Amino acid sequence: MSGGYGPAYQVNYHNSHVSWADHDPDAAYTYILKTLAGIDNDVQHPLYRAAFFLKAKILYSKRLYAESLRSYQQLIHMKGLDSVLMANCYTALGESYLEQGDNAAALKYFGIWEKLFAAKADVYNLKSVYHNIALGYLYQQQYPAAEAYFKKSLQLEDQVQDTTGLAISYMDLANLYYMQYQDDKAIPLFEKGLAYAKHSTDLEVLRNAYKNMAVVEENRKHYTQAIQYRKQYEDLQDTIYNRDRLWELARQERKLALQQREHTIQVLGWQRNSLLIAAVALMLLGTAIWFAYRQQTRSKRIITRQKEALNVLNQTKDRLFSIVAHDLRSPVYRLKANLAKLKKAIWQQEITQAAALAASNEKIAGSTYILMDNLLHWALSQTDQLFFRPEELHLRTVVNLVCHDVTPLAADKNISIKQVIPEEIIFMADLHSFKIIVRNVMDNAIKFTPVGGYITVSACLQQDECHIKIIDTGMGMSSDTLAALFDANRKRVQQDTHGYESTGLGLWLCKTMTEKNNGQLTVTSEQEKGTTVTISLPAKT
């Protein structure tokens, strides 16, 4: 017995459900194994079947499909299995085979479920199974059958006002028509799916809806709308990525807290056992001292590592404060002064001057936001908290997106941006960090290029590398400034065409992110002639 909480296996079973609800499958799996061990894996035990089912579910979530399938197959052949677990096993088997691409096997188990349990199933299970059956037929290109089941699923989803389900079903049905080149039927359903997705709480569904619409508009050659949908898709992608990061950090914190608690219990147990051992026989004292010394050495190593990590964080903090004190104070002071002038101009009804000051404030706010964003990413990179997900990217498309964002800034200074990028270039990089790199380099080029200048973005493939060059006709840099650019121990301050000072944090961040993407960033420059930034990244092989 576990004092006041019932048998240990019941506590472990409860903890496995709590961990599963908290999106921590590793902890849930550990507890469910302890549960089964606590009942000696006795098939006749009342808790065995439910615990075994949860184990199979966790295995499926961890993508261990073969082990999960074996567990479900064992369950459906157990005598005395109640109808609820039996029904769940058949739907789980169907979903597992569907996930692995074995559509025939998936349809077989969904068909058994439909025959045995559909009549008494609640509407939520029924619509889910109908949707999965439709997907199975769709993947087998049995379009009439898939269409029929999608419509059954839609009818039930509409009945319970399931906006997320409606959004998914409309998009899947649209894809069915799209695969058959029935665009007149597909496009209105894609639009309907997007409308429902906007009312859904599932960000992945809304992200997929925007992506579908971007593809549709690209195929229809409506590039402006396609870019808008693509930007909304990428914004949601970033939001989901940040959310998942927060979930993962929370999960790690819970895991650490559990480990610390177990460690505390172990230490207390050791102390109690040490006293007992000392009381029983002095001859075991040497062993206890040796064990204590080992624990102490381990604790010292942990403390040393923690001190080293703390020193890194303090160094990052000091450098961050130094940069904030220099780069951030100036634009905030200009913004404060401009606001005072704007207030005076409005009071005196000098509309032209007020409009000019408002435009100036907008530019200062925009540059300050970019600075803060760079500071955030720099701090994350210094503490190894930036995550990179390399994928195949189409260079011209990504550069077009960045140029679309910076074109208004270039237009303010009558700067022309020219792109010389071959259509076929595909390279490997993390999309989010690559956009930050190009945006920072383009922003620097605009800031340091005088009115009427030029910026050229070109690219070429050399063996297994993609070389992207961003060339401006700006102020350039002296050899001393260029040498100090990536030297942490040297001061690197330069004024742009408006006289504003910059410490080069953006280029430092670009170099760090390029190296994290398995690439290199180099800078060449000549005063009064311009600067060339070369970004070299792995090409698609």
N, C-alpha and C positions, 0 to 999 in steps of 0.2 A: 504493500500500500504506500501511496505518496501522501503524507499527512494532510488531511482535509480536502484533497482534490480527487479522490478516487484512485483506482488502479493506474499504474504508470501507462499502460497501453491506451487507456481512455484519454489521459492527458496528451499523449503523443498524437492520438487521432484528432483531438481538438486542435492542437498546434499545427498539424498538417493542413487543416482546412483554413486556419487563420493565415498561414504563410501563402497558401494558394490564392486566397482573396487579396493578399498584399502583393501579388505578382512576383513571388519569390519561389519559383519551382524547385530550386536546389534545396532550400530549407524544407519545403513541403515533402520532397522525395526522401530526405533524411528522416523526417518524423514518421512518414508512412512505413518505411522499412523497419523503424523501431516498433511501430504498432504491430506489424505482422510478426516480428520476432517476439514481442511481448505475449502474443497469443500462440506462440510456437508453430506458426503457420498451419494452425489446425483448421482444416476445411469445414469442420462441423461447427466451429465457433460462430455465434450470431453476427459478429462484426467482420468476419473474414471476407465475405463477398463484397461488401461496401468498400472495405479498405483496399481490396485487390483492384476494384474498379477505379478508385482514385489513383492508384499506382499506375494503371494503364493510361489514364488521362494525362498524368504528369509526363510519362514517357513520350506520349504523342506531342505534348507542348515543347519538349526538349528535342524534337525531330528524330527521336529514336524509333522510327516507324516499324522496323521489323520486330523489335521487342514489344512495342505497343500492340501490334497485330496478334502476336502470339498470346499475349495476356487476354485480349478480348475473345480470341478463339477458345481459350481455356474456360473463360467465364460462361459462354453460351452453351458449353457442353456439361456444365455443372448441374447436378440434380438439385431440385428445390430452389432454383433461382427465381426470384419474384419477377412479375411481369414488367415492373418499372425498369429494373436493372437490365432485363432482357431487351426491352425496347431501346434503351440507351446504348446497349452494346451493338445492336444492329446499325443504328445511325452512326455510331462512332466508327464501326468497321467501314461503312460506306464512305464516310469523310476521309478516313485514312487512305483507302485505295484511291479516292478522287485526288487527294493531295499528291500521291505518287504517280499519277497519270494512268493507273489501271482502271479505265472508265467502265469496262465490261464488268469487272468484279464489283465496282462501286454500285453500278445499277442493279446488280444481282441482290446485294444486301439491302439497298433502298427498296427494291421491289418486295422482298420478304417482309420488311417493316410495313410497307403500304398494305400488304395483304393481311397481316396479322394484327396491326395496331392502329392503322389510320382511322378506323371507324370510331374509336374511343379517345383518340388523341386530342389534346387541346390545340387551339388555332395557331399558337406560336410554334409548337413543334411541327405542325402540319405544313405551315408556310415555309419553314426552314428546309424540310425534307423535299417539298415540291421544287424549291429553288435549286437544291443540290441535284435532284434528278434532271432538271432542265439543263444544268451545267454539264452533266455527264453526257446527255444527248448532243449538246452543242459541241463538245470536244470530239464526239464521234461523227460530227457533221450530219446528224439526223435532225435537220432543221424543223420539219413539221412537228415532231414529238417535242423538241425543245421549246418551240413556240407555245405549244399547248400548255406545258407545265409552267412556263414563265407567266402565262396569263392566269393560271390557277393561283400561283403565288401572289401575283399582283392583286387579285381579287381579295385574298385573305389579308394582305397587308393594308389594303384600303379599308377593309372592315375594322381593323384595330388601330387605324391611323398611325401606322409605323412609318414615319417619314424616312428614316434611314433605310429600311427595307425597300420602300418604294423607290428611293433614289438608286439603290443598287440594282433592283430588278429592271427598272426602266433603262439603265445604262447597259445591262447585259442583253436585254431584248434588242436595244438599238445596235449593239455589236453584232447580234445575230443577223439583223437586216443588212448591216454594213458589210459583213463578210459575203453576203449574196449580191452586193452592189445595188441594193435597194435604198439609195440615199434619201429618196423622198419620204420613206418610212422611218429611216434611222435618225436623221437629223432632228426632227421634232421630238423624238424620244430622248436623244442626248440632251436637248434643251430642257425637257421636262425633268430629267434626272438631275440636272444642275439646279433647277428651281427647288426640288425637294431637298437636295443636298445642302442648300443654303439654310434650311430650317432644321438640319440634323446637327446633333452634338458630336458626330464622328468626323474628326478632321481628315482622316485618311479618305473617307468617302468623298468629301468636298474636294480634296486635292485631286483625286482620280477624275472627278467630274470636270474640273478645270483642264486637266491634261487631255481628256477626250475632246473637249471643245476646241482646244488649241490645235490638235491634230486635224479635226474636221475643218477648221477655218484655214489651216495651211493647205489642205488638199483642195479647198475651194479658192485658194489664192487670195484670201482676205487677210493679208499679212498684218495689217494694223490690229485687227481684232485678235489674230493669232498671238501676236506679241503680248497684248494685254492679258489674255488668258494664260500664256506661258509665265508671265511675271507673277500672276496670282498663284499659279501652281507652285512656283519656286518659293514664294513667300510662305505658303503653307508648309512646304517641304522643310524650310528652315524652322518654322514653329514646331512642327512635329519632332524634328531632330532635337531641338532644345528641350521639349517636354520629355522625350525619352531619356535624354541625359539626366534631367532632374530625377526621373523615376529611378534610373540606375544608381545615381548618387544616394538617393534615399534608401534603396535596397542595400547598398554597401554599408551605409551607416547602421541600419538595423542588424546586418550580419555582424558588423564589428561590435555592436553593443552586446549581441548574444555571445560572441566569443569572449568578450571581457567578463560577462557574467559567469560563463562556464569556467573561465580562468580563475575568477574569484572563488568559485565553489571548489575548484581543484586545490587552490592554495589553502583554503580553510580545512579541506579534507586532509591535506598533507600535514598541517599543523596538529590536527587532532590525532592523526596516526603517529606522528612523531612523538607526541606525549605518551601515547600508549606503548609505543615501542621502547621509549626510554624507561618507562615504568616496568615493563616486562623484563627487559634484559639490557644491561649496559653494553653488551657485546655488539648490539646493532647501532650504537651511537655513531660509530665511524661512518657507517653507511648513510645515516641521516645527515651527518655533516657534509658528506660528499654531495648528496642530493641538493642540500641547501645552497652549497657553493655553486653548483651548476645552475640552479635557478637564479642566483644573484648575478652570475656572469651573463646569463641570457637577458636579464632585466637591464643590465648595464649596456649591453649591445643595442637593445631597443631604445633606451634613453639616448645613446649616442646618435643613432639614426634619426631620432626625433629632433635632437638639437641641430643636426646638419640640415634637416628639412626646414627647421625654423630659421636658420641662418640664411638659407636661400630665399625664403619668403621675406625676411627683413631687408635683404639686399634689393629684392624686387620692389618692395614698398618704398625704400629710400629713393631708388631711381625713378619710380613712378611719381613720387611727390616732387622730385626735382624737375621732371618734365612738365608736370601740371603747373608748377610755380612759374615756369618760363613760358610755355606755349599757350596755356589756358588763360593766364592773367591778362595778357594783351588783348585778345578778342573780347573778353568780358568787359574790360575797361572801355574799349571802343564802343561796344554795344550800349553801355551805360551812358557814355557821352552823347551818342547819337539819339538815345531816347530822350535825353534832356533837350536836345536841339529840336527833336520832333515835337515834343510837348509845346515848346515855344512857338514853332512854326504853325501848329494847329491853332494855338491861342491867337496868333496874329493873322490867321486865315491865309497863310502863304502856301497855297495848295501845291504849287510846283515843287517848292523846296521840301514840303512834307512828303510828297510822293518819292522824291529822290532819296530822302533819308530812310523811308520805309523800305525801298529797294536795297539800300546799303545794309540795313539791319537784317534783311532776309539773307543776303549773301554771307554776312558775318555769322548768323545763326547756322546756315548750312555748312560753312567751313568748320565751325566749332563742333557741330554734330559729327562730322567726318573725323575730326581730331579725337573726340571722345570714343568713337567706334574703334579707331586705331589703337588708342590707349587700352581699351578693353581686350582686344585681340592680342596686343603685345603682352599684357599682363598674363593672359591665359597661356600664351606660348612659353613664357618664362617659367611657369609652374607646371608645364606638361599637362594642361587641362584641355588643350585643343585636340579634337578628334578629326582624323582625315579618312575619307572614304573614296579612294581612287576609282574612277569609272571612265568608260570611253566617252569622250566629248567631241562634238563637232566644232572646230575652232571658229569658223566664220559666224556660226549662230551665236556662240557665247560672246564674241567680240561685238557683234551687232547689238546685243542686249546692253553691254556696258556703254558703248558709244551712244546708244539711245538715252542713257541717263546723263551723260556728261555733255551732250550736244548743246543744251541751253547755256552752260557755262562758257563753252567755246564761242558761241554766237555773241555773247556779251562783249567779247574782245575781238570779234570778227576774225576768229582763227578757223582755218579750214582743216578738217580731218579727212585724210585719205586712207582708204583700206586697200591693200594689195595682198589678199589672202586667197590662195587656191581653194576651190570648192572641196577637194577630196581630202583635206588634212583632218585626220582623226588622231587624237592624242589621249594620254592617260593622266588624269589629275582629279583632285577633289573639286567639285564644281564651286562650292561656296568660297573656299579659300582662293581659287584661281580668279574668281570675279573680284575679290578684294585686292589681289595683286594688280590686275590690269587697271581697276578703277583708281588705285592709288598712284600708279605710274602716270596714267592719263591726267589725273588731277594735278600732279606735279608739273607735267608738261604744259598744261594750260596756265598754271600760276606763274611759271617762269618764262613764258613766251610772250613777247610784246604784241600789241594790237596789229592785226593783219598778218600774223605769222602762220606757219604750217605745222601740222603734226601728221606723220605717216606711220601707219601700222602695217607691217609686212610680216610674212612668214614663209618658211621653207622647210623641207624635210632633208636631213642629212643622216644617212644610215638609219639608225634606230632612234633618232632624236628629232624633236620638233623645235625649231628656233623661231621665236617671236621677237621682232624688233619694233620698238616704239621710238621714233626719231622726231625731235622737235627742232625748231629754228630759234630757240630761246637764248637766254643770257649765258648759258653754259656755266662751268665751274672751273676754278683755278686748280692747279695740280695739288696744292695744299688741301683745299676743301675736298677734292676727290679722294686723297689719301686718308683723310680723317673720317670719310663717310661711314665706314663700317668698323671703326676703331672705337671701342667702348671707353677708352681712356683719354680720348681727345675731344675737345669741344668742336662742334660742327654747326655753326649758325650761319644762315644765308638769307638775304632779303630777296623777296619776289618783285615782280614789276610794279606792285603797289606799295613797296617799302615795308611789307610785313615780314617779320622774321620767322624762320622755321628751323627746327633742330634736326630734320631728316629722319624723324621717327617712322614716317610712312615707308620710306625705302628700306629702313632696317627691318620693319615688319614684313615687307615684300620678300626680302632675302631669306628671312627665317621660314616663311611659309613655302617659298620655292624649294628650299632644301628639304622641308618636311614632305614635299611631293616628289622627292627623289630627283630634283632638278638643280639648276644653277642659275644665279642672277648676276650679271656683270654690267658695269656702267663705264662708258667712255664719254669724255666731254672736252670741249674746247671753249674758252671764254669768247663771248660775243658771236659764236657760231652755232652752238646748240649742244644737245646731249642725246646719246643713244643708250637705251636700256635694252639689254638682250636677255630674254627668259628662255632657258633651255629645259625642255621636259621630255619624258619618254614618249615616243610615238607608239601608235597601235601596231603590234607585230602580227 
